[in-house]
Amino acid sequence: MQTALLCVNLLVSLISALAGVIALVRPERLSGSMQVESGEIYYARLFAARTVPVGLVAGILPFLAKGPMVAWVLFIAAAIQAADVMIGVMKKDTRMMIGASFATIVYLACGFMIR
């Protein structure tokens, strides 16, 4: 069970990091607009700057170490995903709400398992 949860955590983290890369390269995928404006590009860059490093660290770190500090990294990643759920609610973006909710649950479960 522990290995399966770590693998799901890695998968969720890599998908999250990939979403950041996609947003950086193609900001219209994040905003959903046909004509991307400077504010949307700025938001996509902020999203990528947060999502890529946090996703990679949250996915890889549990394979390398255990303990309370690793758990806190996962809890912080869960809090970030929970904020994305709220953004999804405000944007009425069902895919964002479902994906970020799933990631929040996985990060929390993995964090409690590792601590």
Rosetta silent file (secondary structure, phi, psi, omega in degrees, C-alpha in Angstrom):
SEQUENCE: MQTALLCVNLLVSLISALAGVIALVRPERLSGSMQVESGEIYYARLFAARTVPVGLVAGILPFLAKGPMVAWVLFIAAAIQAADVMIGVMKKDTRMMIGASFATIVYLACGFMIR
SCORE:     score description
SCORE:     0.000 S_00000001
   1 L     0.000  -41.926 -177.946    0.000    0.000    0.000 S_00000001
   2 H   -63.292  -44.466  179.624    2.786    2.382    0.904 S_00000001
   3 H   -65.463  -39.469  179.165    4.599    1.872   -2.411 S_00000001
   4 H   -62.893  -43.259  179.698    1.355    2.256   -4.369 S_00000001
   5 H   -65.520  -39.217  177.310    0.579    5.555   -2.628 S_00000001
   6 H   -63.525  -37.804  178.606    4.110    6.816   -3.306 S_00000001
   7 H   -69.505  -40.362  176.063    3.688    5.928   -6.988 S_00000001
   8 H   -64.085  -40.903  177.379    0.308    7.675   -7.183 S_00000001
   9 H   -59.765  -44.093  178.790    1.904   10.670   -5.448 S_00000001
  10 H   -62.697  -44.273  179.867    4.696   10.686   -8.043 S_00000001
  11 H   -61.665  -47.266  178.775    2.188   10.471  -10.894 S_00000001
  12 H   -60.828  -42.274 -179.016    0.052   13.310   -9.488 S_00000001
  13 H   -65.456  -42.039  179.354    3.165   15.420   -8.933 S_00000001
  14 H   -67.411  -38.054  176.036    4.467   14.860  -12.449 S_00000001
  15 H   -63.682  -41.118  178.167    1.078   15.706  -13.951 S_00000001
  16 H   -62.800  -45.456  178.706    1.018   18.887  -11.876 S_00000001
  17 H   -64.411  -39.388  178.002    4.532   19.843  -13.015 S_00000001
  18 H   -63.193  -38.853  176.827    3.608   19.044  -16.617 S_00000001
  19 H   -60.683  -37.175  177.091    0.572   21.330  -16.327 S_00000001
  20 H   -66.142  -40.496  177.964    2.948   24.105  -15.284 S_00000001
  21 H   -65.920  -42.820  178.426    5.176   23.509  -18.303 S_00000001
  22 H   -61.814  -42.687  178.705    2.157   23.461  -20.617 S_00000001
  23 H   -63.109  -35.252  179.741    0.907   26.721  -19.092 S_00000001
  24 H   -69.957  -42.276 -177.353    4.302   28.290  -19.625 S_00000001
  25 H   -79.866  -38.082 -177.762    4.563   27.202  -23.257 S_00000001
  26 L  -131.342   78.068 -175.876    0.876   27.601  -24.160 S_00000001
  27 H   -59.511  -23.187  178.953   -0.778   30.067  -21.744 S_00000001
  28 H   -66.234  -23.895  177.272   -4.063   29.924  -23.663 S_00000001
  29 H   -68.569  -31.570  179.520   -4.499   26.338  -22.389 S_00000001
  30 H   -79.987  -42.761 -175.637   -4.523   27.678  -18.834 S_00000001
  31 H   -85.027  -27.827 -179.023   -6.723   30.703  -19.418 S_00000001
  32 L    81.418    8.789 -179.239   -9.038   29.187  -22.024 S_00000001
  33 L   -99.384  156.513 -179.725   -9.027   32.326  -24.136 S_00000001
  34 L   -81.516  -35.086 -179.624   -8.318   32.595  -27.838 S_00000001
  35 L  -112.474  105.644 -176.655   -6.405   35.873  -27.565 S_00000001
  36 L   -80.526  127.965  179.276   -3.874   35.734  -24.719 S_00000001
  37 L  -100.865  171.302 -174.907   -3.228   39.050  -23.024 S_00000001
  38 H   -62.194  -34.163  178.509   -0.239   40.117  -20.958 S_00000001
  39 H   -65.794  -36.013  178.205   -2.030   39.445  -17.663 S_00000001
  40 H   -70.809  -37.054  176.589   -2.741   35.865  -18.701 S_00000001
  41 H   -65.214  -42.781  178.059    0.878   35.346  -19.690 S_00000001
  42 H   -61.057  -46.278  178.458    1.969   36.734  -16.326 S_00000001
  43 H   -61.747  -41.876  179.209   -0.438   34.409  -14.477 S_00000001
  44 H   -62.944  -39.555  177.884    0.795   31.414  -16.524 S_00000001
  45 H   -66.534  -41.855  176.309    4.395   32.243  -15.626 S_00000001
  46 H   -62.518  -42.867  178.917    3.516   32.535  -11.937 S_00000001
  47 H   -60.086  -46.874 -179.773    1.634   29.248  -12.121 S_00000001
  48 H   -66.416  -39.363 -179.520    4.589   27.496  -13.766 S_00000001
  49 H   -63.124  -28.039  178.395    7.105   29.023  -11.345 S_00000001
  50 H   -91.210  -44.619 -171.064    5.171   27.490   -8.470 S_00000001
  51 H   -70.872  -42.867 -175.098    3.862   24.285   -9.994 S_00000001
  52 H   -65.323  -54.614 -178.556    6.986   22.864  -11.606 S_00000001
  53 H   -67.026  -40.436  179.823    9.376   22.959   -8.617 S_00000001
  54 H   -65.280  -42.133  178.758    6.746   22.041   -6.016 S_00000001
  55 H   -61.450  -44.551 -179.497    5.460   19.192   -8.183 S_00000001
  56 H   -67.205  -44.023 -179.974    8.924   17.768   -8.732 S_00000001
  57 H   -65.435  -44.989 -178.640    9.969   18.055   -5.083 S_00000001
  58 H   -66.144  -27.665 -179.761    6.683   16.616   -3.770 S_00000001
  59 H   -83.127  -38.881 -173.473    6.930   13.704   -6.183 S_00000001
  60 H   -90.676  -38.732 -174.372   10.571   12.755   -5.780 S_00000001
  61 H   -55.609  -41.148 -179.951   11.372   13.628   -2.147 S_00000001
  62 H   -62.714  -19.994  175.429    9.237   10.871   -0.538 S_00000001
  63 H   -80.049  -22.941 -175.137   11.339    8.261   -2.369 S_00000001
  64 H   -96.677  -27.771 -175.562   14.560    9.740   -0.993 S_00000001
  65 L  -150.612  163.935  175.852   13.660   10.520    2.626 S_00000001
  66 L  -131.332  172.076  175.299   11.000   10.077    5.277 S_00000001
  67 L   115.424 -179.394 -173.479   10.055   12.027    8.366 S_00000001
  68 H   -64.305  -33.677 -179.161    8.332   15.206    9.449 S_00000001
  69 H   -68.523  -39.062  177.245   10.121   17.571    7.057 S_00000001
  70 H   -66.382  -40.788  177.534    9.094   15.509    4.030 S_00000001
  71 H   -60.077  -41.173  179.466    5.559   15.349    5.409 S_00000001
  72 H   -64.544  -36.944  175.643    5.522   19.154    5.700 S_00000001
  73 H   -59.368  -44.167  179.622    6.594   19.493    2.073 S_00000001
  74 H   -67.820  -36.973  177.673    3.624   17.310    1.116 S_00000001
  75 H   -66.354  -37.110  176.488    1.263   19.255    3.387 S_00000001
  76 H   -66.522  -41.790  176.438    2.397   22.501    1.750 S_00000001
  77 H   -61.132  -38.045  177.738    1.830   20.938   -1.685 S_00000001
  78 H   -64.770  -40.766  179.182   -1.657   19.916   -0.488 S_00000001
  79 H   -64.282  -38.798  177.428   -2.373   23.488    0.635 S_00000001
  80 H   -64.265  -43.467  178.297   -1.302   24.793   -2.776 S_00000001
  81 H   -65.453  -36.855  177.184   -3.583   22.291   -4.498 S_00000001
  82 H   -63.182  -37.059  175.641   -6.442   23.259   -2.164 S_00000001
  83 H   -64.803  -36.960  176.398   -5.924   26.872   -3.256 S_00000001
  84 H   -65.565  -33.049  174.842   -6.145   25.658   -6.862 S_00000001
  85 H   -60.719  -45.113 -179.318   -9.466   24.003   -5.984 S_00000001
  86 H   -64.395  -38.729  176.615  -10.750   27.381   -4.814 S_00000001
  87 H   -64.171  -40.823  176.885   -9.502   29.032   -8.009 S_00000001
  88 H   -61.440  -38.306  177.237  -11.278   26.304   -9.987 S_00000001
  89 H   -63.775  -45.527 -179.404  -14.485   27.011   -8.067 S_00000001
  90 H   -65.527  -35.759  179.074  -14.216   30.721   -8.845 S_00000001
  91 H   -83.305   -8.933 -174.892  -13.492   30.016  -12.532 S_00000001
  92 L    57.937   43.211 -179.711  -16.213   27.321  -12.631 S_00000001
  93 L  -104.902   99.112 -175.248  -13.602   24.957  -14.077 S_00000001
  94 H   -62.426  -41.497  179.894  -14.723   21.417  -13.200 S_00000001
  95 H   -61.299  -41.357  179.115  -11.530   19.754  -14.456 S_00000001
  96 H   -65.835  -41.738  179.368   -9.399   22.012  -12.286 S_00000001
  97 H   -63.044  -45.518 -177.575  -11.588   21.370   -9.249 S_00000001
  98 H   -68.651  -47.868 -178.784  -11.498   17.578   -9.686 S_00000001
  99 H   -62.398  -46.487 -179.616   -7.784   17.350  -10.496 S_00000001
 100 H   -69.322  -33.815  176.208   -6.675   19.650   -7.710 S_00000001
 101 H   -64.573  -44.177  178.334   -9.002   17.940   -5.212 S_00000001
 102 H   -62.027  -44.920  179.143   -7.531   14.548   -6.089 S_00000001
 103 H   -62.390  -39.945  177.699   -3.992   15.916   -5.778 S_00000001
 104 H   -59.202  -46.247 -179.350   -4.847   17.468   -2.399 S_00000001
 105 H   -63.639  -43.719 -179.518   -6.108   14.133   -1.096 S_00000001
 106 H   -64.289  -45.594  179.439   -3.067   12.244   -2.411 S_00000001
 107 H   -62.160  -42.427  178.371   -0.597   14.741   -0.932 S_00000001
 108 H   -63.985  -45.722 -179.760   -2.354   14.655    2.434 S_00000001
 109 H   -61.470  -43.990 -179.820   -2.513   10.841    2.504 S_00000001
 110 H   -66.926  -39.925  178.627    1.137   10.554    1.565 S_00000001
 111 H   -62.836  -43.735  178.479    2.138   13.207    4.102 S_00000001
 112 H   -68.584  -32.268  178.843    0.326   11.451    6.946 S_00000001
 113 H   -69.143  -38.610 -174.894    1.801    8.129    5.869 S_00000001
 114 H   -80.428  -31.484 -172.756    5.375    9.465    5.834 S_00000001
 115 L   -61.806    0.000    0.000    5.378   11.509    8.996 S_00000001
